[in-house]
Amino acid sequence: MSLTRRWLDPLRSRWLLQRPIRQPRLSAHAGRHALTVFIRLDDVYSYLLVQILAKLDSLLIARMRPFKIIISTQAARPPKSLTPEQWLRYTHHDAAVLAHQHRFVFQENYIAPDAGQMAQGLEILRLTPLKGADFLHLLQNVFHMVWQGQSGKLALLHQMALQRTTTTEQTASLSEVEFTDEPLAEAYITYDGRRYLAIDDFLRLTRRLNQQQLLTSEPVFLINHVEWGEHLVNDPVLLADIQAMRPILKFYGALEDPFTYLLLRYLQQEMVGYYNVKIKFFPLPYQGRDRFDWRLAQRLAKRIDVPFSPFCRPDEAGVMAMAKTLTSLKHEPRMNRALELLESVWSQGSDMAFTPHFSKVLPDVAVSDAASTLVWLNRNQKGADALGVPDLPAFVLRVGGRRHVFCSLYRVWQVETLLSAALEDVE
């Protein structure tokens, strides 16, 4: 990093954190952009999404309907860290967790559709003359059939579709539905140039549409969603029962990733004292995670009330400098020191690879040698890889004799739900 950046970044961080917060204003272009839904028949997240599309359609104002649906016939490659089998196992488990939390239809033992079922389902959707809400209900039924192995119903519906004569006028009415061979990793919705993942960003999308007055009534989706800072257990007796279980949360995160800092700070604020959760933080070798969603990080920082500025992203040298001070520490001191270092980076614009900045944060601290630090970081990486999850940060929660594995900021709410569920196991 240049000397100019090292001098300027702390000033820019201070300016950003002290500037007045502007109130969001309604966009003059609200309603001029169409919603586009991207799905795939053998994608678990598409299966969950189609179960709420009809309700979303019913809430949209007239000029926003119908939204466009693009159905992909090809699956993208799994995340580079996972085999196809690991990715399939992870997505099925994750979808089952989401289904249980938000009352979707999905069970972990469902078998992904085979090529024959996929072909039948796609042909049914291609040949149907339905549109609008009727097509969305058909789409949901086709997903149910292919995922629940209802081969008889699927074959009957396929035969009916083949026998139906599709006129030119009927085919033209399906301009709102397209089929593509472009590979699709998982379902998402685009609106006004932004991509919203299903199901993770769905509430954010509907809240934005509601703010822009594009919905006819208040949207009610994912009613069991756990908000940031929300505690599911408030009864003192039940809370004491959870605290007595002494939950342990292993946290695997990259030091250059801002979400590692934000989530570690959030967990320290909301879980350590409240639920008596012991956090074991395992830093990872440099991952090159220097590109991130600035808007998402800014929204999260605002939600959890943590000062945040993105100017001085740590490079490989900065990660190693921080890791050298963490290697020999026990879990609680390690977490506290990591937060101290990361706060200096993400709230004050400090460069940990620059000795004057580093010494200002930790003027007198023991530093391990690079070789032993690298061995320790690689050992942490092996532990993270063994979890078989596609993203970071990765978490392992142990409570009530059970072990739960999940990942990313989109699943941090599971800490609350799993701690609450642990009470039922005791009873």
Residue pairs with C-beta under 8 A, 6 or more apart in sequence:
1 312
1 315
1 351
1 353
1 354
5 312
5 351
6 351
6 354
6 357
9 311
9 312
9 349
9 350
9 351
10 312
10 348
10 349
10 350
11 349
12 309
12 311
12 349
13 309
13 311
13 312
13 347
13 348
13 349
14 348
14 349
16 309
16 311
17 307
17 308
17 309
17 347
24 211
26 211
26 212
26 213
27 192
27 212
29 192
30 212
30 213
30 214
31 61
31 63
31 64
31 212
31 214
33 191
33 192
33 193
34 64
34 67
34 68
34 191
35 60
35 64
35 67
35 68
35 189
35 190
35 191
36 67
36 68
36 69
36 70
36 189
36 190
36 191
37 49
37 53
37 67
37 68
37 69
37 70
37 187
37 189
38 70
38 72
38 184
38 187
38 188
38 189
38 190
39 46
39 49
39 50
39 69
39 70
39 71
39 72
39 184
39 187
40 46
40 71
40 72
40 73
40 74
40 75
40 184
40 186
40 187
41 71
41 113
41 118
41 121
41 122
41 142
41 143
41 146
42 75
42 112
42 113
42 118
42 146
43 75
43 91
43 184
43 186
43 187
44 91
44 92
44 94
44 95
44 106
45 91
45 95
45 186
45 187
45 197
45 198
45 199
46 143
46 186
46 187
46 198
47 95
47 106
47 143
47 147
48 95
48 98
48 99
48 104
48 106
48 187
48 198
48 199
49 187
49 189
49 198
49 199
49 202
50 136
50 139
50 140
50 143
51 104
51 105
51 140
51 143
52 202
52 221
53 136
53 139
53 140
54 133
54 136
54 137
54 140
55 221
56 206
56 219
56 221
57 65
57 66
57 67
57 132
57 133
57 136
58 133
59 215
59 216
59 217
59 219
60 67
60 209
60 214
60 215
60 216
61 213
61 214
61 215
61 216
64 209
64 214
65 132
66 131
66 132
66 176
67 176
68 176
68 177
68 178
69 135
69 139
69 176
69 177
69 178
70 177
70 178
70 179
70 180
71 122
71 125
71 177
71 178
71 179
71 180
72 179
72 180
72 181
72 182
72 183
72 184
73 118
73 122
73 179
73 180
73 181
74 181
74 182
74 183
74 184
75 183
75 184
75 185
76 183
76 184
76 185
77 183
78 84
78 86
78 87
78 390
79 87
79 390
79 391
81 385
81 390
82 90
82 388
82 390
86 388
87 390
88 112
89 388
90 388
90 389
90 390
91 186
92 108
92 110
92 112
93 108
94 406
94 411
95 104
95 106
95 108
96 106
96 107
96 108
97 406
97 411
97 414
98 104
98 106
98 199
99 105
99 106
99 107
101 224
101 417
102 199
102 222
102 223
102 224
102 225
103 223
103 224
105 144
106 147
110 147
110 148
111 147
111 149
112 147
113 121
113 146
113 147
117 145
117 146
117 151
117 154
118 146
120 146
120 154
120 155
120 158
121 142
121 143
121 145
121 146
121 154
122 179
123 158
123 161
123 162
124 138
124 142
124 154
124 157
124 158
124 161
125 138
125 139
125 142
125 177
125 179
126 179
127 161
127 162
127 164
127 166
128 135
128 138
128 161
128 174
129 164
129 166
129 167
129 170
129 171
129 173
129 174
130 138
131 173
131 174
131 176
132 176
135 174
135 176
135 177
142 154
142 157
144 150
145 153
145 154
145 157
146 154
186 197
186 198
187 197
187 198
188 195
188 196
188 197
188 198
188 201
189 195
189 196
189 198
189 201
189 202
189 205
190 196
191 205
191 208
191 209
195 201
196 202
196 204
196 205
197 410
199 222
200 410
202 221
202 222
203 221
203 222
203 225
206 215
206 219
206 221
207 219
209 215
209 219
210 218
210 219
225 413
226 232
226 413
226 416
226 417
228 266
228 300
228 303
228 304
229 270
229 303
229 304
230 416
231 270
231 274
231 416
232 416
232 417
232 419
232 420
233 239
233 242
233 275
233 419
233 420
233 423
238 423
239 274
239 275
241 423
241 426
242 275
242 276
242 399
242 419
242 420
242 422
242 423
243 275
243 276
244 276
245 399
245 400
245 422
245 426
246 276
246 278
247 275
247 276
247 277
247 278
247 397
247 398
247 399
247 419
247 422
248 277
248 278
248 280
248 397
248 398
248 399
249 267
249 271
249 277
249 278
249 279
249 280
249 395
249 396
249 397
249 398
249 415
250 280
250 282
250 383
250 395
250 396
250 397
250 398
251 263
251 264
251 267
251 279
251 280
251 281
251 282
251 393
251 394
251 395
252 282
252 284
252 380
252 383
252 384
252 387
252 392
252 393
252 394
252 395
253 259
253 260
253 263
253 264
253 281
253 282
253 283
253 284
253 392
253 393
253 394
254 260
254 283
254 284
254 286
254 287
254 289
254 319
254 392
254 393
255 283
255 284
255 286
255 314
255 318
255 319
255 322
255 323
255 338
255 341
255 342
256 286
256 287
256 288
256 289
256 290
256 313
256 314
256 315
256 318
256 319
257 287
257 289
257 292
257 392
257 393
258 292
258 297
258 308
258 310
258 313
258 346
259 292
259 297
259 300
259 392
259 393
259 409
260 342
260 392
260 393
261 339
261 342
261 343
261 345
261 346
262 297
262 300
262 301
262 304
262 306
262 308
262 346
262 409
263 393
263 409
263 412
264 279
264 281
264 335
264 338
264 339
264 342
265 304
265 306
265 339
265 342
265 343
266 304
266 306
266 412
267 277
267 279
267 412
267 415
268 279
268 335
268 339
269 304
271 277
271 279
271 415
272 278
272 279
275 419
277 415
277 419
278 331
278 332
279 331
279 332
279 335
280 331
280 335
281 331
281 334
281 335
281 338
282 380
282 383
282 384
283 319
283 322
283 323
283 326
283 338
283 377
283 380
284 377
284 380
284 381
284 384
284 392
285 319
285 374
285 377
285 378
285 380
285 381
286 315
286 316
286 319
286 320
287 392
289 392
290 313
290 315
292 310
294 310
297 308
297 310
298 308
298 310
300 409
301 307
301 308
306 347
307 343
307 347
308 346
308 347
309 346
309 347
309 349
310 346
311 349
312 345
312 346
312 349
312 350
312 351
313 345
314 322
314 345
314 351
314 352
314 353
315 353
317 353
318 345
318 351
318 352
318 353
319 352
320 353
320 370
320 373
320 374
321 352
321 353
321 358
322 338
322 341
322 342
322 352
323 373
323 376
323 377
324 367
324 368
324 369
324 370
324 373
325 337
325 341
325 362
325 365
325 366
325 367
325 368
326 334
326 337
326 338
327 368
327 372
327 373
327 376
328 366
328 368
329 337
337 362
340 361
340 362
341 352
341 361
341 362
344 350
344 352
344 357
344 360
344 361
345 351
345 352
350 357
350 358
350 360
350 361
351 357
352 358
352 361
368 376
384 392
384 394
387 394
387 396
387 405
387 407
388 405
389 405
389 406
389 407
390 407
391 407
391 408
392 407
392 408
393 407
393 408
393 409
394 405
394 406
394 407
395 405
395 406
395 407
395 411
395 412
395 414
395 415
396 403
396 404
396 405
397 403
397 404
397 406
397 414
397 415
397 418
397 419
398 404
399 418
399 419
399 422
400 422
400 425
400 426
401 425
402 422
402 425
404 414
404 418
406 414
